[in-house]
Amino acid sequence: MTDATHSVTQSALEALTHEYLKGLGGTIRDDGNRWHVHLPAHVNVSFTDSQEFEIVLGTREDPDVTDERLLSPESDFAQQVLDEAAKMAPVGQVSLTSETVEENYEYPSWVTESTATVDHASFTPYYDKTGVCVFVRLGVETVSEYQTQFLEAVALDVDSKTPFPYAAEILLSEFFQPKQSPPGGNSNREPSVRSDELENAVSVGQKRAVEGLQDELDSIRESASRAADSEFEEYQQLQEQRINELQKEISSLSERLQKSASTVDDADSRKQRVEALEQRRELKDEKEQAEEELSELLQRKERGYAQKRRSIYDRHSIEIQTKPLAATLVNYERGELTLELSEGGRTATLRVPYAVGAGATGEVDCKNCDERLSGENPVWVCVDGAQCRKCR
């Protein structure tokens, strides 16, 4: 797992655990990398026998940290907490507004890559939409990697299933941390999502969580593939060694058979002749068995040991399991973002379809040449107003 992935997974884990403990009626005192937790007397959980306990936030690599109540994606304690949280299957609800993000808007790439400056941005909401943020636990298991756990927060629109590139990050940083909720806060709106729509969105969220971890999963696959390569190479070496042994054994048996023929001819008595014939028959049987085994090995080698190769690589393939642990309905505003741009003393105004938590939801074309604005073709401000780079 990369450091960046651990950071995302760790923040999602802390957010979900914090909400779960709050849902139990618990109180949490934040003390840096430690939480001091107090649960009501009537609450019984499997991961602790005490109503007051301390949770350590960190990793196994941190010095002076033990696995006892260590909240880290790889810790046993975290898995116990997640199992308990999954039983509650909470569905919360929050609202994302321009107040929530304190007017810190996510500009499209044709602005961030531009030489122009955004002097002012204002958002005009036109209507509300409903999305969902899903906390998904992913378990990845292979023979070589054993079990690796991830926890991902994925946000998407309930109707269109389009992703919220920034919503999950906003929810993690603004709503689910041990601090006062931001403006816009928890929503009082009644959910307008049918259960089948929510289930469908959660299912899509699980797939998106896997897609979001593609780099990490590819890394695990590559590691498992290398382990399979190593095992198959070792198997081939052993087979080659066995082939050499059989060839030498057959050569030795052939020589001994030739000598046994003379022994039979030179026998002085009937008993010696019978014994020599018996020994010769045993040598022939050994030689036939060795030749048969050698023939089978050479045939398998010619086929590239296909069956064994398939068996090894199948055993090292990764198994991915996903499980939604919690879902939060997100009421968010869609509308238009007005950008006041300036460059070299010149000014211009552009408008772009926008949604809080999703960023730009539509494309903008250059008014001069109708070319699509993009990171490769950003906006600039000239005496005639805003144009694309190709018009420069």
C-alpha positions as CSV (number, residue, x, y, z in Angstrom):
1,M,0.0,0.0,0.0
2,T,1.3,3.4,-0.9
3,D,1.6,6.2,1.6
4,A,-1.1,8.2,-0.3
5,T,-3.5,5.3,-0.2
6,H,-2.8,4.7,3.4
7,S,-3.6,8.3,4.1
8,V,-7.0,8.1,2.3
9,T,-7.8,4.8,3.9
10,Q,-6.7,6.0,7.4
11,S,-8.9,9.1,7.2
12,A,-11.9,7.1,6.0
13,L,-11.3,4.6,8.8
14,E,-11.1,7.4,11.4
15,A,-14.2,9.1,10.0
16,L,-16.3,5.9,10.0
17,T,-15.1,4.9,13.5
18,H,-15.8,8.4,14.8
19,E,-19.3,8.4,13.4
20,Y,-19.9,4.8,14.7
21,L,-18.8,5.7,18.2
22,K,-21.0,8.8,18.2
23,G,-23.9,6.7,17.0
24,L,-23.5,4.5,20.1
25,G,-23.9,7.6,22.2
26,G,-20.2,7.8,23.0
27,T,-18.1,10.9,23.6
28,I,-14.6,11.3,22.2
29,R,-11.8,13.6,23.4
30,D,-9.3,14.2,20.7
31,D,-5.7,14.3,21.9
32,G,-3.5,14.3,18.9
33,N,-2.9,10.8,17.7
34,R,-5.1,9.4,20.5
35,W,-8.8,9.3,21.2
36,H,-10.1,9.1,24.7
37,V,-13.5,7.4,24.4
38,H,-16.4,7.0,26.9
39,L,-19.4,4.8,26.0
40,P,-22.7,4.8,27.8
41,A,-23.2,2.1,30.4
42,H,-25.8,0.2,28.4
43,V,-23.5,-0.2,25.3
44,N,-21.9,-3.6,24.8
45,V,-19.3,-4.0,22.0
46,S,-17.0,-6.9,21.2
47,F,-13.8,-5.0,20.8
48,T,-13.7,-3.8,24.5
49,D,-14.9,-4.7,27.9
50,S,-14.5,-1.2,29.3
51,Q,-16.8,1.8,29.0
52,E,-13.7,4.1,28.9
53,F,-10.7,3.3,26.7
54,E,-8.1,4.9,24.5
55,I,-7.7,4.4,20.8
56,V,-4.3,5.0,19.1
57,L,-4.3,6.4,15.6
58,G,-1.3,5.3,13.6
59,T,0.4,2.4,11.9
60,R,2.3,-0.7,13.0
61,E,5.5,1.1,11.8
62,D,5.1,3.7,14.5
63,P,7.4,3.2,17.5
64,D,5.9,2.5,20.9
65,V,2.5,1.5,19.3
66,T,1.0,-2.0,20.0
67,D,-1.9,-3.7,18.2
68,E,-4.1,-3.2,21.2
69,R,-6.8,-0.6,20.2
70,L,-4.6,0.6,17.3
71,L,-6.8,2.1,14.6
72,S,-5.0,1.3,11.4
73,P,-6.2,-0.4,8.3
74,E,-4.0,-3.5,9.0
75,S,-4.8,-3.8,12.7
76,D,-7.1,-6.5,14.2
77,F,-8.8,-3.9,16.4
78,A,-9.8,-1.9,13.3
79,Q,-11.3,-5.0,11.7
80,Q,-13.3,-5.7,14.9
81,V,-14.6,-2.1,14.9
82,L,-15.6,-2.3,11.2
83,D,-17.4,-5.6,11.7
84,E,-19.4,-4.0,14.6
85,A,-20.1,-0.8,12.5
86,A,-21.4,-2.9,9.6
87,K,-24.0,-4.5,11.8
88,M,-25.5,-1.0,12.4
89,A,-25.6,-0.2,8.6
90,P,-26.0,3.5,9.3
91,V,-27.5,5.8,6.6
92,G,-26.8,9.4,7.5
93,Q,-27.6,12.6,5.6
94,V,-25.8,15.8,5.1
95,S,-26.0,18.9,2.7
96,L,-23.2,20.3,0.6
97,T,-23.6,24.0,-0.2
98,S,-21.3,26.8,-1.2
99,E,-21.2,27.7,2.5
100,T,-19.9,24.2,3.3
101,V,-16.8,24.6,1.2
102,E,-16.5,28.3,2.2
103,E,-16.4,29.3,-1.4
104,N,-13.3,27.3,-2.0
105,Y,-14.4,26.1,-5.4
106,E,-12.7,23.4,-7.6
107,Y,-11.8,25.1,-10.9
108,P,-11.7,23.2,-14.2
109,S,-8.3,22.3,-15.7
110,W,-8.7,25.0,-18.4
111,V,-8.6,27.5,-15.5
112,T,-5.9,25.9,-13.3
113,E,-3.6,25.6,-16.4
114,S,-4.3,29.1,-17.6
115,T,-2.1,32.2,-17.2
116,A,-5.2,34.1,-16.2
117,T,-6.0,34.8,-12.6
118,V,-9.4,34.2,-10.9
119,D,-10.2,37.5,-9.2
120,H,-13.6,36.4,-7.9
121,A,-15.9,33.3,-8.1
122,S,-19.5,33.1,-7.2
123,F,-21.9,30.1,-7.3
124,T,-25.6,30.4,-8.2
125,P,-27.6,27.3,-7.2
126,Y,-30.4,26.3,-9.5
127,Y,-31.7,23.1,-8.0
128,D,-30.8,20.3,-5.5
129,K,-29.7,16.8,-6.3
130,T,-29.1,13.7,-4.1
131,G,-25.9,11.8,-4.0
132,V,-24.5,9.1,-1.7
133,C,-21.1,8.6,0.0
134,V,-20.4,5.0,0.6
135,F,-17.7,3.6,2.9
136,V,-16.5,0.4,1.3
137,R,-14.2,-2.2,2.9
138,L,-12.1,-4.1,0.4
139,G,-10.3,-7.3,1.3
140,V,-7.6,-8.5,-1.1
141,E,-6.2,-12.0,-0.5
142,T,-3.5,-14.0,-2.4
143,V,-1.3,-16.9,-1.5
144,S,1.7,-14.7,-1.5
145,E,0.3,-11.5,-0.1
146,Y,-2.1,-13.0,2.4
147,Q,-4.8,-10.5,3.4
148,T,-4.7,-6.8,2.7
149,Q,-7.5,-4.5,3.9
150,F,-8.5,-1.1,2.4
151,L,-11.3,1.3,3.4
152,E,-12.5,3.7,0.7
153,A,-15.0,6.5,0.7
154,V,-16.8,6.8,-2.7
155,A,-19.3,9.5,-3.5
156,L,-21.6,9.5,-6.6
157,D,-25.0,10.9,-7.8
158,V,-27.9,8.5,-7.0
159,D,-29.6,9.0,-10.4
160,S,-26.8,9.4,-12.9
161,K,-24.1,7.5,-10.9
162,T,-21.6,10.1,-12.0
163,P,-18.8,10.5,-9.4
164,F,-18.2,13.4,-7.0
165,P,-14.5,13.9,-7.4
166,Y,-14.3,16.1,-4.3
167,A,-17.3,15.2,-2.2
168,A,-15.8,12.3,-0.3
169,E,-12.8,14.4,0.6
170,I,-15.1,17.2,1.8
171,L,-17.2,14.9,3.8
172,L,-14.1,13.3,5.4
173,S,-12.5,16.5,6.3
174,E,-15.5,18.7,7.2
175,F,-18.3,16.4,8.6
176,F,-16.8,13.3,10.0
177,Q,-14.0,14.7,12.1
178,P,-14.2,15.3,15.9
179,K,-15.1,18.9,15.6
180,Q,-18.2,21.1,15.0
181,S,-20.1,20.6,11.8
182,P,-19.5,23.2,9.1
183,P,-22.1,25.5,7.7
184,G,-24.6,23.5,5.7
185,G,-24.1,20.7,8.2
186,N,-26.4,17.8,8.8
187,S,-29.5,18.0,6.6
188,N,-33.0,18.2,7.9
189,R,-34.5,17.3,4.5
190,E,-36.3,14.0,4.3
191,P,-34.6,11.5,2.1
192,S,-36.2,11.2,-1.3
193,V,-34.4,8.1,-2.3
194,R,-36.1,4.8,-2.7
195,S,-34.4,1.8,-1.1
196,D,-33.8,0.1,-4.5
197,E,-32.2,3.3,-5.8
198,L,-29.9,3.5,-2.8
199,E,-29.0,-0.2,-3.1
200,N,-28.1,0.3,-6.8
201,A,-26.0,3.4,-6.0
202,V,-24.2,1.5,-3.2
203,S,-23.5,-1.4,-5.6
204,V,-22.0,1.0,-8.1
205,G,-20.0,2.6,-5.3
206,Q,-18.5,-0.7,-4.5
207,K,-17.3,-1.1,-8.1
208,R,-16.0,2.5,-8.1
209,A,-14.1,1.7,-4.9
210,V,-12.3,-1.2,-6.7
211,E,-11.6,1.1,-9.7
212,G,-10.2,3.8,-7.4
213,L,-7.7,1.3,-5.9
214,Q,-6.6,0.0,-9.3
215,D,-3.0,1.1,-8.9
216,E,-2.8,-0.6,-5.5
217,L,-4.5,-3.7,-6.9
218,D,-2.2,-3.8,-9.9
219,S,0.7,-3.6,-7.6
220,I,-0.6,-6.6,-5.6
221,R,-1.3,-8.5,-8.8
222,E,2.3,-7.8,-10.0
223,S,3.7,-9.0,-6.7
224,A,1.5,-12.1,-6.8
225,S,2.6,-12.7,-10.4
226,R,6.2,-12.4,-9.5
227,A,5.7,-14.9,-6.8
228,A,4.0,-17.2,-9.3
229,D,6.9,-16.7,-11.8
230,S,9.4,-17.6,-9.1
231,E,7.4,-20.8,-8.1
232,F,7.0,-21.9,-11.7
233,E,10.7,-21.2,-12.5
234,E,11.6,-23.3,-9.4
235,Y,9.2,-26.1,-10.6
236,Q,10.8,-26.0,-14.1
237,Q,14.3,-26.3,-12.6
238,L,13.2,-29.3,-10.5
239,Q,11.7,-31.0,-13.6
240,E,14.9,-30.3,-15.6
241,Q,16.9,-31.8,-12.7
242,R,14.6,-34.8,-12.7
243,I,15.0,-35.3,-16.5
244,N,18.8,-35.3,-16.1
245,E,18.6,-37.8,-13.3
246,L,16.3,-40.1,-15.3
247,Q,18.6,-39.9,-18.4
248,K,21.6,-40.9,-16.3
249,E,19.6,-43.6,-14.6
250,I,18.4,-45.1,-17.9
251,S,22.0,-45.0,-19.2
252,S,23.2,-46.8,-16.1
253,L,20.4,-49.4,-16.3
254,S,21.3,-50.1,-20.0
255,E,24.9,-50.8,-19.1
256,R,23.8,-53.1,-16.2
257,L,21.5,-54.9,-18.6
258,Q,24.3,-55.6,-21.0
259,K,26.4,-56.9,-18.2
260,S,23.5,-59.1,-16.9
261,A,23.3,-60.8,-20.3
262,S,26.9,-62.1,-19.8
263,T,26.0,-63.1,-16.2
264,V,23.2,-65.3,-17.5
265,D,25.4,-66.9,-20.1
266,D,28.2,-67.5,-17.7
267,A,26.0,-69.0,-14.9
268,D,27.5,-72.3,-13.5
269,S,24.3,-73.7,-12.2
270,R,20.6,-73.6,-12.7
271,K,20.1,-71.6,-9.5
272,Q,22.6,-69.0,-10.6
273,R,20.9,-68.7,-14.0
274,V,17.5,-68.2,-12.4
275,E,18.8,-65.6,-10.1
276,A,20.6,-63.8,-13.0
277,L,17.4,-63.9,-15.1
278,E,15.4,-62.5,-12.2
279,Q,17.8,-59.6,-11.7
280,R,17.7,-58.9,-15.4
281,R,13.9,-58.8,-15.4
282,E,14.0,-56.3,-12.5
283,L,16.5,-54.1,-14.3
284,K,14.3,-54.1,-17.4
285,D,11.3,-53.2,-15.3
286,E,13.2,-50.3,-13.7
287,K,14.4,-49.1,-17.1
288,E,10.9,-49.2,-18.5
289,Q,9.5,-47.3,-15.6
290,A,12.3,-44.7,-15.9
291,E,11.7,-44.4,-19.7
292,E,8.0,-44.0,-19.2
293,E,8.5,-41.2,-16.6
294,L,11.1,-39.5,-18.8
295,S,8.7,-39.6,-21.8
296,E,5.9,-38.1,-19.7
297,L,8.2,-35.4,-18.4
298,L,9.5,-34.5,-21.9
299,Q,5.9,-34.3,-23.2
300,R,4.9,-31.9,-20.4
301,K,8.1,-29.9,-21.0
302,E,7.2,-29.7,-24.7
303,R,3.8,-28.3,-23.8
304,G,5.4,-25.8,-21.4
305,Y,4.1,-27.5,-18.3
306,A,0.8,-25.9,-19.2
307,Q,-1.3,-27.7,-16.5
308,K,1.1,-27.0,-13.7
309,R,1.6,-23.4,-14.9
310,R,-2.2,-22.8,-14.8
311,S,-2.4,-24.4,-11.4
312,I,0.3,-22.2,-10.0
313,Y,-1.0,-18.9,-11.5
314,D,-4.6,-19.7,-10.5
315,R,-3.4,-20.2,-6.9
316,H,-1.6,-16.9,-6.9
317,S,-4.5,-14.9,-8.4
318,I,-6.0,-12.3,-6.2
319,E,-9.4,-12.5,-4.7
320,I,-11.2,-9.2,-4.0
321,Q,-14.1,-8.9,-1.7
322,T,-16.1,-5.7,-1.1
323,K,-18.5,-4.8,1.7
324,P,-20.4,-1.5,2.1
325,L,-20.1,-0.5,5.8
326,A,-22.1,2.7,5.8
327,A,-23.8,5.2,3.5
328,T,-24.5,8.9,3.8
329,L,-27.0,10.6,1.6
330,V,-25.7,13.9,0.3
331,N,-28.0,16.7,-0.7
332,Y,-26.0,18.9,-3.0
333,E,-26.6,22.0,-5.1
334,R,-26.2,22.2,-8.9
335,G,-26.0,25.5,-10.7
336,E,-23.5,27.8,-12.4
337,L,-20.1,29.1,-11.3
338,T,-19.3,32.6,-12.5
339,L,-15.6,33.3,-12.9
340,E,-14.2,36.8,-13.1
341,L,-10.7,36.5,-14.8
342,S,-7.9,38.9,-15.3
343,E,-4.6,38.9,-17.2
344,G,-2.3,41.8,-18.0
345,G,-4.8,44.4,-16.9
346,R,-7.6,42.8,-19.1
347,T,-10.7,41.2,-17.6
348,A,-13.4,38.8,-18.7
349,T,-16.2,36.8,-17.2
350,L,-17.0,33.1,-17.9
351,R,-19.8,30.8,-16.6
352,V,-19.5,27.1,-16.2
353,P,-22.1,24.4,-15.1
354,Y,-21.0,23.5,-11.5
355,A,-22.0,21.3,-8.6
356,V,-20.7,21.6,-5.0
357,G,-18.6,18.5,-4.4
358,A,-18.5,17.5,-8.1
359,G,-16.8,20.5,-9.6
360,A,-17.5,21.5,-13.2
361,T,-20.4,19.4,-14.6
362,G,-20.3,20.7,-18.2
363,E,-17.9,21.8,-20.9
364,V,-17.2,25.3,-22.1
365,D,-16.3,26.3,-25.7
366,C,-14.2,29.2,-26.9
367,K,-16.6,31.9,-28.0
368,N,-14.2,32.9,-30.8
369,C,-13.5,29.6,-32.5
370,D,-15.8,27.1,-30.7
371,E,-12.9,24.9,-29.7
372,R,-13.4,23.0,-26.4
373,L,-11.5,24.5,-23.4
374,S,-9.3,22.0,-21.6
375,G,-6.1,21.6,-19.7
376,E,-4.3,21.4,-23.0
377,N,-6.2,24.3,-24.4
378,P,-6.8,26.7,-21.5
379,V,-8.4,30.1,-21.4
380,W,-6.6,33.4,-21.6
381,V,-7.8,37.0,-21.5
382,C,-7.2,39.3,-24.4
383,V,-8.6,42.7,-25.5
384,D,-11.6,40.9,-27.0
385,G,-12.3,38.9,-23.9
386,A,-11.8,35.3,-22.9
387,Q,-10.4,33.0,-25.7
388,C,-8.7,29.7,-25.9
389,R,-4.9,29.2,-26.3
390,K,-5.3,28.2,-30.0
391,C,-6.7,31.7,-30.7
392,R,-3.7,33.4,-29.1
